[in-house]
Amino acid sequence: MAITKSAKKAHRAGLRKKAFNDVRRKAMSVALKGARLAKKGDVAALAAAYKAIDKAAKRGLIKKNTAARRKAKVAKLLSTK
């Protein structure tokens, strides 16, 4: 348990950040699931997935290379070729 005032404050800040990160992570998983269930060539699902992945990478939720890998996987999944 945190004892000092600064440790208590850091703990509260961490809880707030966790709440935001959980929302972002959930949004990304929902978008990816929508892309998996979408038909080939569905541009809207692809755009939603890209947006969620880019936001997660921008905020440090996932690394840049992980974001690129997931975007490539989604693009391959929804490509018409």
Buried (B, 14 or more C-beta within 10 A) or exposed (E): EEEEEEEEEEEEEEEEEEEEBEEBBEBBEEBBEBBEEBEEEBEEBBEBBBEBBEBBBEEEBBEEEEBEEBBEBBEEBBEEE
